[in-house]
Amino acid sequence: MRAELKNFQHEQYYFKLRLGFTAFVVIALFSVLALRFSYLQIKQYKHYQTLAENNRISLVPIVPNRGLILDKNGVVLAHNFFVYTLEITPSKVDDLEKTISEVSKLVEVSSLDRKRFNKLREESRNFESVPIRTHLNEVEAASFAVNHYRFPGVEIKSRLFRHYPLGKLGAHMVGYIGRINDKDLENLEKNGDLSNYKGSDHVGKSGIEQFYERQLHGTTGFQQVEIDADGRAVRVLSSTPPVPGSNLVLTIDSKIQEIAETAFGEHRGALVAINPKTGEVLSYVSQPTFDPNMFVDGIDVENWRLLNDSLDKPLINRPIRGIYPPGSTFKPFVAMAGLENDKRVPPFSISDPGYFTLANSVHKYRDWKPTGHGMVDMQRAITISCDTFFYGLALELGIDKLTSFVGHFNFGRKTGIDIQGENEGLLPTPEWKMRRFKQPWYQGETVIVGIGQGYTLVTPLQLAQATATLANNGVAMKPHLVAKIQKTITNETQTVPLVVQDTIPLKPENIDIVKRGMIAVTQPGGTAATVGANAPYSIAAKTGTAQVIGIKQNAKYNASSIDERHRDHALFIAYAPAEDPTIAIAVIVENGNHGGTTAGPIARKVMDYYLLGKIPAPEQAKDDKKALTKPPNNALGAATTQPVPEEELHD
């Protein structure tokens, strides 16, 4: 057997080859590691340093105090206060129902609290804490604190709460705040304000709270807090204090507001009073109303249904959202159109037989006085609210010229008041009707526009703004509710500038005719003589009654035989003192029948307080409330517009 000899040279060659390959791989791997290490340490140094700092340091937002809302005399309408709240973070709780049940043994949690918690939970993210019970007293807070260790994910927090101390008073004007939802987040992001809302739970939802959200909210502060591995705060590294929101001083006097709302009694409707010279809103009423405090902590389902399903619609902001036919309160503006367009030049007058007819038509457009008013000129037509006079005037003007002129008084467009959601109302034109109904315009429709009926719709704010513009001789001031914005830290006060919206070139002699007619409305023989009785100042006014349902040609309107909600609306516009007006007012009482007997007395109370400081006596208020609840069928001095039959719309 022959032994095999090893080739040492050959084996040595292969050994060196393997060793060299291994060394190359090792060097290559170390080179890759060195390059990666250099990349991370040099190129990505700042990035990973920031991440490391973030793991060590946490930014804690400090929510600013929301600004106060005050009336013109400093009466607080909205303020803040701290309360203890018991809150649950759902993502940190294994069995939510069991936890709530156990917590209830220490702190009372009502069924209402549970409903509100579930509603808020639906609107919140799972990792956010949600209040299960607010306004804990000290005993409840202490009782839970000693048992805190048993409830992971449940804790007591101190939260800033908004409160409206006057409750329902001026609720639609002041508005309310509510918890931030997804839609609010989208809006905040769109407006570039989202970063300023870290830590904030609430945002303005309506009224002034919504419109002046930026000024009221303030600027969020931050604390740099060092945290340990368990996420617990160790120390505060730096702090940027928050900037509190600014305070808002309104143009409203809360006492006038109280008098106006009380004067409405149980009636539904709206009132807006404006200073014609400045555009300052003096009173802003929407009845019925609601308590905004219910919305701050999240309204429960039961109360929401009560408000939302109510036939009285208490959530509708009537001064800017309610739209009504203006009725005879439209006539002074139609009169100005006729005078300025030289369609009625004094001493022009008509003989009123009690109705108006179109050429080649037997249909009668009836006056509110069946026997007619006899000879009537422009001034008397306003004073006695002669329908026949304005039927003819509107037809002679034509719908285009009529709507074009009265549009300068802000009918058919928004006034620009500092509350969101304003309705434009409607000034009908042939083009609008063709777009809306695909039908031509009829002459009969022009006729009834002359008395504020037909398609014409206005908001109470528009009516007050138009009255203020007329009282101010054609100068329209932009209406506004906020007079001043006060910065809470520097006490610097910014006065909201007055804005002239429009100047209508009206001839003084024409203004004088219309104004004299309106002054005579509140004097003996006028349609609101009872409203102006014994007033130590002069009042220029116009009453109005707007139909809600159509009446057939030969049918007679009888309020007592009609359902209360189908009765006519009562309207009243006025300004005073007539020689130098400082207040212009519009009142609409839904289904109140006659403007002179229902809406007029409400306006008189407001003007008496504003001009004289006179407060209605309780007995008088009680009597008036009774009278308002049951308006007399044979009321004297009430201006009425003839109910317009449906067929007249298609004459």
C-alpha positions as CSV (number, residue, x, y, z in Angstrom):
1,M,0.0,0.0,0.0
2,R,1.5,3.3,-1.0
3,A,1.1,6.3,1.3
4,E,-0.3,9.5,-0.2
5,L,2.2,12.4,0.2
6,K,0.8,16.0,1.1
7,N,1.6,18.9,-1.2
8,F,2.5,21.5,1.4
9,Q,3.1,24.2,-1.2
10,H,-0.4,23.7,-2.6
11,E,-2.0,23.7,0.8
12,Q,-0.1,26.8,1.9
13,Y,-1.4,28.6,-1.3
14,Y,-5.0,27.8,-0.5
15,F,-4.6,28.8,3.1
16,K,-3.2,32.2,2.2
17,L,-6.0,32.6,-0.3
18,R,-8.7,31.8,2.3
19,L,-7.0,34.1,4.9
20,G,-6.8,36.9,2.4
21,F,-10.5,36.5,1.4
22,T,-11.6,36.4,5.1
23,A,-9.5,39.5,5.9
24,F,-11.1,41.3,2.9
25,V,-14.6,40.5,4.1
26,V,-13.8,41.6,7.6
27,I,-12.2,44.8,6.4
28,A,-15.1,45.5,4.1
29,L,-17.7,44.9,6.9
30,F,-15.8,47.2,9.2
31,S,-15.6,49.8,6.5
32,V,-19.3,49.7,6.1
33,L,-19.8,50.0,9.8
34,A,-17.3,52.9,9.9
35,L,-19.1,54.6,7.1
36,R,-22.5,54.1,8.7
37,F,-21.2,55.2,12.0
38,S,-19.7,58.3,10.4
39,Y,-23.0,59.0,8.7
40,L,-25.0,58.7,11.9
41,Q,-22.5,60.7,14.0
42,I,-21.7,63.4,11.6
43,K,-24.4,63.7,8.9
44,Q,-27.4,62.8,11.1
45,Y,-26.1,64.3,14.3
46,K,-28.7,67.1,14.7
47,H,-31.6,64.8,13.8
48,Y,-30.8,62.2,16.3
49,Q,-29.8,64.7,18.9
50,T,-33.3,66.2,18.5
51,L,-34.9,62.8,18.9
52,A,-32.9,62.1,22.0
53,E,-33.9,65.4,23.5
54,N,-37.5,64.7,22.7
55,N,-37.2,61.4,24.6
56,R,-35.8,63.3,27.5
57,I,-37.7,66.6,27.2
58,S,-41.5,67.0,26.7
59,L,-43.3,70.2,25.7
60,V,-46.4,70.8,27.9
61,P,-48.9,73.3,26.6
62,I,-50.3,75.9,29.0
63,V,-53.8,76.9,27.9
64,P,-54.4,80.7,28.1
65,N,-57.3,82.2,30.1
66,R,-60.1,83.0,27.7
67,G,-61.1,86.7,27.5
68,L,-64.2,88.0,29.2
69,I,-67.3,89.4,27.5
70,L,-68.7,92.5,29.2
71,D,-71.6,94.8,28.4
72,K,-71.1,98.5,27.9
73,N,-71.3,99.1,31.6
74,G,-68.9,96.4,32.6
75,V,-71.5,93.8,33.5
76,V,-70.0,90.3,32.9
77,L,-71.7,88.2,30.3
78,A,-69.1,85.5,30.0
79,H,-66.2,84.6,32.4
80,N,-64.0,81.6,33.5
81,F,-63.5,79.7,36.7
82,F,-61.5,76.6,37.7
83,V,-63.3,73.4,38.8
84,Y,-62.1,69.9,39.7
85,T,-63.1,67.3,37.1
86,L,-62.9,63.5,37.2
87,E,-61.5,62.3,33.9
88,I,-61.0,58.9,32.2
89,T,-58.6,58.1,29.5
90,P,-60.3,55.2,27.7
91,S,-57.2,53.8,26.2
92,K,-55.7,53.3,29.7
93,V,-58.7,51.5,31.1
94,D,-59.2,47.7,30.6
95,D,-62.9,47.5,31.6
96,L,-64.5,50.9,31.2
97,E,-68.0,50.0,32.5
98,K,-66.5,48.2,35.6
99,T,-64.2,51.2,36.3
100,I,-67.1,53.7,36.1
101,S,-69.2,51.5,38.3
102,E,-66.4,51.3,40.9
103,V,-65.7,55.1,40.7
104,S,-69.4,55.8,41.3
105,K,-69.0,54.3,44.8
106,L,-66.7,57.1,45.6
107,V,-68.0,60.0,43.5
108,E,-71.6,60.3,42.5
109,V,-71.9,59.7,38.7
110,S,-75.5,60.3,37.5
111,S,-77.1,58.8,34.4
112,L,-76.9,62.3,32.9
113,D,-73.1,62.3,33.5
114,R,-72.8,58.9,31.8
115,K,-74.8,60.1,28.8
116,R,-72.6,63.2,28.5
117,F,-69.4,61.1,28.9
118,N,-70.5,58.8,26.1
119,K,-71.3,61.7,23.8
120,L,-68.0,63.4,24.5
121,R,-66.1,60.1,24.1
122,E,-67.6,59.7,20.6
123,E,-66.2,63.1,19.7
124,S,-62.8,62.6,21.3
125,R,-59.7,60.5,20.4
126,N,-59.2,57.3,22.4
127,F,-56.1,58.5,24.1
128,E,-57.6,61.8,25.3
129,S,-59.0,62.1,28.8
130,V,-62.8,62.7,28.9
131,P,-64.6,64.2,31.9
132,I,-67.1,61.8,33.5
133,R,-68.0,64.2,36.3
134,T,-67.3,67.9,36.6
135,H,-67.6,70.4,39.5
136,L,-66.3,68.1,42.2
137,N,-66.4,69.5,45.7
138,E,-63.4,69.2,48.0
139,V,-64.8,66.2,49.9
140,E,-65.3,64.3,46.6
141,A,-61.9,65.2,45.3
142,A,-60.2,64.1,48.5
143,S,-62.2,60.9,48.6
144,F,-61.0,59.9,45.2
145,A,-57.4,61.1,45.7
146,V,-56.8,58.6,48.5
147,N,-58.1,55.8,46.3
148,H,-56.4,56.9,43.1
149,Y,-54.0,53.9,43.1
150,R,-57.0,51.6,42.4
151,F,-58.0,53.3,39.2
152,P,-55.3,53.5,36.5
153,G,-56.4,55.8,33.7
154,V,-58.7,57.8,36.0
155,E,-57.5,61.1,37.5
156,I,-58.6,64.4,38.9
157,K,-57.8,67.5,36.8
158,S,-58.3,71.2,37.3
159,R,-60.0,72.6,34.3
160,L,-61.0,76.2,33.3
161,F,-64.7,76.4,32.7
162,R,-66.7,79.0,30.8
163,H,-69.8,80.4,32.5
164,Y,-72.5,82.7,31.4
165,P,-73.8,84.3,34.6
166,L,-76.9,85.9,33.1
167,G,-78.0,82.5,31.6
168,K,-80.5,82.9,28.8
169,L,-80.2,86.7,28.6
170,G,-78.7,87.6,25.2
171,A,-77.7,84.0,24.5
172,H,-78.0,84.2,20.7
173,M,-75.8,87.3,20.7
174,V,-73.1,86.2,23.2
175,G,-73.1,82.6,21.9
176,Y,-71.3,79.8,23.6
177,I,-68.2,77.6,23.5
178,G,-68.1,73.8,23.1
179,R,-65.6,71.0,22.8
180,I,-63.4,71.0,19.7
181,N,-64.6,68.4,17.2
182,D,-63.1,67.2,13.9
183,K,-64.8,70.0,11.9
184,D,-63.4,72.6,14.3
185,L,-59.9,71.0,13.9
186,E,-60.2,71.3,10.1
187,N,-61.2,74.9,10.3
188,L,-58.4,75.7,12.8
189,E,-55.9,74.0,10.5
190,K,-57.2,75.8,7.4
191,N,-56.9,79.2,9.2
192,G,-53.4,78.4,10.5
193,D,-54.5,78.4,14.1
194,L,-54.1,74.7,15.0
195,S,-50.7,75.0,16.6
196,N,-52.1,77.6,19.0
197,Y,-54.8,75.1,20.3
198,K,-52.5,72.4,21.8
199,G,-54.0,71.6,25.1
200,S,-57.2,73.5,24.4
201,D,-60.5,71.6,24.6
202,H,-63.0,74.3,23.7
203,V,-63.7,76.7,20.9
204,G,-66.3,79.3,20.2
205,K,-69.3,77.7,18.5
206,S,-71.8,80.6,17.9
207,G,-72.4,84.3,18.4
208,I,-69.6,86.6,19.6
209,E,-67.8,83.6,21.1
210,Q,-67.3,82.3,17.6
211,F,-66.8,85.5,15.6
212,Y,-64.1,86.8,18.0
213,E,-62.5,83.4,18.7
214,R,-58.9,84.6,17.9
215,Q,-59.1,87.6,20.2
216,L,-60.8,85.7,23.0
217,H,-58.6,82.6,22.9
218,G,-55.2,84.2,23.4
219,T,-51.8,82.6,22.8
220,T,-50.9,79.2,24.2
221,G,-47.8,79.0,26.4
222,F,-45.4,76.0,26.8
223,Q,-43.2,74.4,29.5
224,Q,-40.1,72.3,28.6
225,V,-40.2,69.5,31.1
226,E,-37.5,66.8,31.6
227,I,-39.1,63.4,31.9
228,D,-37.8,60.0,33.1
229,A,-37.9,56.6,31.4
230,D,-41.5,56.1,32.7
231,G,-42.6,59.4,31.2
232,R,-42.9,61.2,34.6
233,A,-41.9,64.9,34.9
234,V,-38.6,65.4,36.7
235,R,-38.1,69.1,36.4
236,V,-39.1,72.2,34.4
237,L,-36.3,73.4,32.1
238,S,-37.9,76.5,30.6
239,S,-41.3,78.1,30.4
240,T,-43.0,80.4,28.0
241,P,-46.1,81.9,29.7
242,P,-49.4,82.0,27.8
243,V,-50.9,85.3,26.7
244,P,-54.5,85.6,28.0
245,G,-57.2,86.4,25.5
246,S,-58.5,89.9,25.1
247,N,-61.7,91.1,26.8
248,L,-64.5,92.3,24.7
249,V,-66.7,95.3,25.6
250,L,-70.1,95.2,23.8
251,T,-72.3,98.0,22.6
252,I,-75.2,96.3,24.5
253,D,-76.6,97.5,27.8
254,S,-77.7,94.4,29.6
255,K,-80.5,96.3,31.4
256,I,-82.1,97.2,28.0
257,Q,-81.6,93.6,27.0
258,E,-83.5,92.5,30.1
259,I,-86.3,94.9,29.5
260,A,-86.7,93.9,25.9
261,E,-86.6,90.2,26.5
262,T,-89.1,90.5,29.4
263,A,-91.4,92.6,27.2
264,F,-91.8,89.7,24.8
265,G,-93.4,87.6,27.5
266,E,-94.3,84.2,26.0
267,H,-94.2,85.5,22.4
268,R,-91.8,84.3,19.8
269,G,-89.9,86.9,17.7
270,A,-87.0,89.2,17.5
271,L,-85.9,92.8,18.3
272,V,-82.9,94.7,17.1
273,A,-82.1,98.3,18.3
274,I,-79.3,100.3,16.6
275,N,-77.8,103.7,17.2
276,P,-78.2,105.2,13.7
277,K,-75.2,107.5,14.0
278,T,-72.7,104.8,14.9
279,G,-74.2,101.5,13.9
280,E,-73.8,100.3,17.6
281,V,-76.3,97.5,18.3
282,L,-78.1,98.5,21.5
283,S,-80.3,95.5,22.0
284,Y,-80.4,92.1,20.2
285,V,-83.3,89.8,21.1
286,S,-84.2,86.4,19.9
287,Q,-87.2,84.7,21.6
288,P,-87.5,82.0,22.8
289,T,-83.9,81.5,23.8
290,F,-81.8,78.9,25.6
291,D,-79.2,78.6,28.4
292,P,-75.7,78.6,26.8
293,N,-74.3,77.0,30.0
294,M,-75.8,73.7,28.9
295,F,-73.4,73.5,25.9
296,V,-70.1,74.3,27.6
297,D,-69.6,70.8,29.1
298,G,-71.4,69.0,26.3
299,I,-75.2,69.1,26.2
300,D,-76.9,65.8,27.1
301,V,-79.2,64.0,24.6
302,E,-82.4,64.7,26.4
303,N,-81.9,68.5,26.6
304,W,-80.7,68.5,23.0
305,R,-83.8,66.8,21.8
306,L,-86.0,69.2,23.8
307,L,-84.3,72.2,22.2
308,N,-84.0,70.8,18.7
309,D,-87.5,69.3,18.5
310,S,-89.3,72.3,20.0
311,L,-91.9,73.9,17.7
312,D,-90.8,77.3,19.0
313,K,-87.3,76.7,17.6
314,P,-85.3,78.3,20.4
315,L,-82.0,77.6,18.7
316,I,-82.7,79.8,15.7
317,N,-80.9,83.1,15.9
318,R,-83.9,85.0,14.7
319,P,-82.4,88.6,14.2
320,I,-80.0,87.3,11.6
321,R,-81.5,83.9,10.5
322,G,-85.3,84.5,10.7
323,I,-86.8,85.8,7.5
324,Y,-90.2,87.4,7.4
325,P,-92.4,89.4,4.9
326,P,-91.9,93.0,6.0
327,G,-95.5,93.9,5.5
328,S,-96.4,97.6,5.8
329,T,-93.0,98.5,7.5
330,F,-91.7,98.3,3.8
331,K,-93.9,101.3,2.8
332,P,-91.6,104.1,3.9
333,F,-88.8,102.7,1.7
334,V,-91.2,102.3,-1.3
335,A,-92.3,105.9,-0.6
336,M,-88.7,107.1,-0.8
337,A,-88.3,105.2,-4.1
338,G,-91.4,106.9,-5.5
339,L,-90.2,110.4,-4.4
340,E,-86.6,110.0,-5.6
341,N,-87.7,108.6,-9.0
342,D,-90.2,111.5,-9.4
343,K,-93.2,109.2,-9.6
344,R,-95.0,111.0,-6.8
345,V,-94.3,114.7,-6.6
346,P,-96.4,116.7,-4.1
347,P,-99.2,117.6,-4.1
348,F,-100.0,114.3,-5.8
349,S,-102.8,112.4,-4.2
350,I,-105.3,109.7,-5.1
351,S,-108.9,109.0,-4.2
352,D,-108.9,105.6,-2.5
353,P,-112.0,103.6,-3.0
354,G,-110.7,100.7,-0.8
355,Y,-109.2,98.6,-3.6
356,F,-106.8,98.7,-6.6
357,T,-107.3,97.0,-10.0
358,L,-105.0,96.4,-12.9
359,A,-106.0,97.5,-16.4
360,N,-108.2,95.0,-18.1
361,S,-108.7,93.0,-14.9
362,V,-111.6,92.7,-12.6
363,H,-109.5,91.4,-9.7
364,K,-109.4,93.7,-6.7
365,Y,-106.4,94.2,-4.6
366,R,-108.1,95.2,-1.4
367,D,-107.1,97.9,1.1
368,W,-107.1,97.1,4.8
369,K,-110.0,99.6,5.1
370,P,-112.8,98.2,2.9
371,T,-114.5,101.6,2.4
372,G,-111.3,103.3,1.5
373,H,-109.5,106.3,2.9
374,G,-110.7,109.1,0.6
375,M,-108.1,111.5,-0.7
376,V,-104.6,110.4,0.2
377,D,-101.3,112.0,-0.5
378,M,-97.8,110.5,0.2
379,Q,-97.5,111.7,3.9
380,R,-101.1,110.5,4.7
381,A,-100.5,107.2,2.9
382,I,-97.7,106.5,5.3
383,T,-99.5,107.7,8.4
384,I,-102.7,105.6,7.8
385,S,-100.9,102.8,5.9
386,C,-103.0,103.1,2.8
387,D,-102.5,99.9,0.8
388,T,-104.2,101.3,-2.4
389,F,-101.7,104.2,-2.6
390,F,-98.7,101.8,-2.6
391,Y,-100.2,99.3,-5.0
392,G,-100.3,101.9,-7.7
393,L,-96.9,103.4,-6.8
394,A,-95.1,100.0,-7.0
395,L,-96.7,99.3,-10.4
396,E,-95.7,102.6,-11.7
397,L,-92.1,102.2,-10.5
398,G,-91.8,98.7,-11.8
399,I,-90.1,95.9,-10.0
400,D,-86.6,96.5,-11.3
401,K,-86.5,100.2,-10.3
402,L,-88.2,99.5,-7.0
403,T,-85.9,96.7,-5.8
404,S,-82.8,98.5,-7.2
405,F,-83.6,101.5,-5.0
406,V,-84.6,99.8,-1.8
407,G,-81.6,97.6,-2.1
408,H,-79.5,100.6,-0.9
409,F,-81.2,100.2,2.5
410,N,-79.6,96.8,2.8
411,F,-82.6,94.7,1.8
412,G,-81.6,91.6,0.0
413,R,-78.0,91.5,1.3
414,K,-76.1,90.9,4.5
415,T,-75.4,93.8,6.8
416,G,-72.0,92.5,7.8
417,I,-72.7,92.4,11.5
418,D,-70.0,90.7,13.7
419,I,-71.9,87.4,14.0
420,Q,-71.6,84.5,11.6
421,G,-74.6,82.9,9.8
422,E,-76.5,86.0,8.6
423,N,-79.2,85.4,6.1
424,E,-79.4,87.7,3.0
425,G,-83.2,87.9,2.9
426,L,-84.8,88.2,-0.5
427,L,-85.6,91.1,-2.9
428,P,-87.4,89.4,-5.7
429,T,-86.7,90.3,-9.4
430,P,-88.0,88.8,-12.7
431,E,-84.6,87.2,-13.2
432,W,-84.7,85.6,-9.7
433,K,-88.1,84.2,-10.3
434,M,-87.1,82.7,-13.7
435,R,-84.1,81.1,-12.1
436,R,-86.0,79.9,-9.1
437,F,-89.4,78.8,-10.6
438,K,-88.8,78.9,-14.3
439,Q,-91.8,81.3,-14.6
440,P,-92.2,84.9,-15.9
441,W,-92.9,87.8,-13.6
442,Y,-96.5,89.1,-13.3
443,Q,-97.7,92.6,-12.8
444,G,-99.7,91.5,-9.7
445,E,-96.5,90.4,-8.1
446,T,-95.1,93.9,-8.4
447,V,-98.3,95.3,-6.9
448,I,-98.0,93.3,-3.7
449,V,-94.3,94.0,-3.3
450,G,-95.4,97.6,-2.8
451,I,-97.0,96.6,0.6
452,G,-94.1,94.3,1.6
453,Q,-95.8,91.1,0.7
454,G,-95.2,88.4,-2.0
455,Y,-91.8,87.0,-2.3
456,T,-90.1,89.8,-0.3
457,L,-88.3,88.6,2.8
458,V,-86.2,90.4,5.4
459,T,-84.4,89.6,8.6
460,P,-85.2,91.7,11.7
461,L,-81.6,93.0,11.6
462,Q,-82.1,94.2,8.0
463,L,-85.3,96.0,9.0
464,A,-83.5,97.7,11.9
465,Q,-80.6,98.6,9.7
466,A,-82.9,100.1,7.0
467,T,-84.7,102.1,9.7
468,A,-81.5,103.4,11.1
469,T,-80.3,104.4,7.6
470,L,-83.5,106.3,7.0
471,A,-83.3,108.0,10.4
472,N,-79.7,108.9,9.5
473,N,-80.8,110.6,6.3
474,G,-79.5,107.9,4.0
475,V,-76.1,107.3,5.7
476,A,-75.8,103.6,6.5
477,M,-73.4,102.7,9.3
478,K,-72.2,99.1,9.6
479,P,-73.9,97.4,12.6
480,H,-71.6,95.9,15.2
481,L,-71.9,94.4,18.7
482,V,-68.4,94.8,20.0
483,A,-67.3,98.4,20.9
484,K,-63.8,97.8,22.3
485,I,-61.2,95.1,22.5
486,Q,-59.1,95.2,25.7
487,K,-55.7,93.4,25.9
488,T,-55.6,91.9,29.4
489,I,-51.8,92.3,30.0
490,T,-51.1,95.7,28.7
491,N,-54.6,97.2,29.3
492,E,-54.3,98.6,25.8
493,T,-57.8,99.3,24.4
494,Q,-58.7,99.1,20.7
495,T,-61.9,100.8,19.8
496,V,-63.7,99.1,16.9
497,P,-63.8,101.7,14.1
498,L,-67.1,103.0,12.8
499,V,-67.7,102.1,9.1
500,V,-69.9,104.0,6.7
501,Q,-71.4,101.2,4.4
502,D,-73.3,103.4,2.0
503,T,-74.5,106.9,1.5
504,I,-77.8,107.2,-0.4
505,P,-78.2,110.5,-2.1
506,L,-81.6,111.5,-0.9
507,K,-83.2,114.9,-1.4
508,P,-83.9,116.6,1.9
509,E,-87.4,117.6,0.9
510,N,-88.2,113.9,0.1
511,I,-86.8,112.7,3.4
512,D,-88.9,115.3,5.1
513,I,-92.1,114.0,3.6
514,V,-91.5,110.4,4.6
515,K,-90.3,111.4,8.1
516,R,-93.4,113.6,8.7
517,G,-95.6,110.7,7.7
518,M,-93.8,108.4,10.1
519,I,-94.0,110.9,13.0
520,A,-97.8,111.2,12.4
521,V,-98.0,107.4,12.8
522,T,-97.6,107.7,16.6
523,Q,-99.9,110.7,16.9
524,P,-103.7,110.8,17.1
525,G,-105.1,109.4,13.9
526,G,-102.0,107.4,13.2
527,T,-101.8,103.6,13.2
528,A,-99.7,103.6,16.3
529,A,-101.2,106.4,18.2
530,T,-101.4,104.3,21.4
531,V,-97.7,103.5,21.2
532,G,-96.8,107.2,21.1
533,A,-99.3,108.3,23.7
534,N,-97.9,110.5,26.5
535,A,-94.3,110.1,25.2
536,P,-92.2,113.0,26.3
537,Y,-90.1,112.6,23.1
538,S,-91.2,112.4,19.5
539,I,-91.3,109.0,17.8
540,A,-91.3,108.3,14.1
541,A,-92.6,104.8,13.3
542,K,-94.4,102.4,11.0
543,T,-96.6,99.5,11.9
544,G,-96.9,96.3,9.9
545,T,-98.8,93.1,9.7
546,A,-97.6,90.3,7.5
547,Q,-99.7,87.4,6.5
548,V,-98.5,83.9,7.1
549,I,-101.1,82.0,5.1
550,G,-103.0,82.9,1.9
551,I,-106.7,84.1,2.1
552,K,-109.1,83.6,-0.8
553,Q,-110.4,86.6,-2.7
554,N,-113.7,86.9,-0.9
555,A,-112.7,85.3,2.4
556,K,-112.3,87.4,5.6
557,Y,-109.4,87.1,7.9
558,N,-110.5,86.1,11.4
559,A,-107.6,85.5,13.8
560,S,-109.7,83.7,16.4
561,S,-110.7,81.0,13.9
562,I,-107.1,80.4,12.8
563,D,-104.5,78.3,14.6
564,E,-102.2,80.5,16.6
565,R,-99.1,79.6,14.5
566,H,-100.9,80.6,11.3
567,R,-101.9,84.1,12.4
568,D,-100.3,87.2,11.0
569,H,-96.9,88.4,12.1
570,A,-96.8,91.8,13.9
571,L,-94.1,94.2,13.0
572,F,-93.0,97.6,14.1
573,I,-90.2,99.9,13.2
574,A,-89.3,103.3,14.8
575,Y,-86.6,105.8,15.7
576,A,-86.4,108.5,18.3
577,P,-86.2,111.3,19.1
578,A,-87.5,112.0,15.7
579,E,-85.6,115.3,15.3
580,D,-82.2,113.8,16.3
581,P,-82.4,110.0,16.4
582,T,-80.2,108.1,18.7
583,I,-82.1,104.8,18.6
584,A,-83.7,102.9,15.7
585,I,-85.6,99.8,16.4
586,A,-87.3,96.9,14.6
587,V,-89.6,94.4,16.4
588,I,-91.2,91.3,14.9
589,V,-93.7,89.2,17.0
590,E,-94.4,86.0,15.3
591,N,-98.2,85.4,14.9
592,G,-98.8,88.5,17.0
593,N,-101.5,89.8,14.6
594,H,-101.2,93.6,14.8
595,G,-97.9,95.6,14.9
596,G,-99.4,98.6,16.7
597,T,-100.8,96.6,19.6
598,T,-98.3,93.7,19.9
599,A,-94.9,94.8,18.6
600,G,-95.2,98.5,19.2
601,P,-95.5,98.4,23.1
602,I,-92.3,96.3,23.2
603,A,-90.4,99.0,21.2
604,R,-91.8,101.7,23.4
605,K,-90.5,100.1,26.6
606,V,-87.0,99.8,25.1
607,M,-87.1,103.4,23.9
608,D,-88.4,104.7,27.3
609,Y,-85.5,103.1,29.1
610,Y,-82.8,104.1,26.5
611,L,-84.0,107.8,26.3
612,L,-85.4,108.3,29.8
613,G,-84.0,105.6,32.0
614,K,-87.6,104.5,32.7
615,I,-88.0,100.9,33.9
616,P,-91.4,99.3,33.3
617,A,-93.3,98.8,36.5
618,P,-93.8,95.1,37.4
619,E,-97.6,95.6,37.4
620,Q,-97.5,97.1,34.0
621,A,-95.3,94.4,32.7
622,K,-97.7,91.8,34.0
623,D,-100.7,93.5,32.4
624,D,-98.8,93.9,29.2
625,K,-97.9,90.2,29.2
626,K,-101.6,89.3,29.6
627,A,-102.5,91.7,26.8
628,L,-99.8,90.2,24.6
629,T,-100.9,86.7,25.2
630,K,-104.5,87.5,24.2
631,P,-104.4,90.3,21.6
632,P,-107.8,92.0,21.1
633,N,-109.5,91.3,17.9
634,N,-110.9,94.8,17.6
635,A,-107.6,96.6,18.5
636,L,-107.6,100.3,17.5
637,G,-104.8,101.9,15.7
638,A,-103.4,98.7,14.3
639,A,-102.1,98.9,10.8
640,T,-103.0,96.0,8.7
641,T,-102.0,94.9,5.2
642,Q,-104.7,93.1,3.3
643,P,-104.2,89.4,3.2
644,V,-103.1,88.6,-0.3
645,P,-105.0,85.8,-2.0
646,E,-102.9,83.1,-3.6
647,E,-104.4,83.8,-7.1
648,E,-103.1,87.4,-7.0
649,L,-99.6,86.0,-7.4
650,H,-100.4,84.9,-10.9
651,D,-102.5,87.8,-12.1
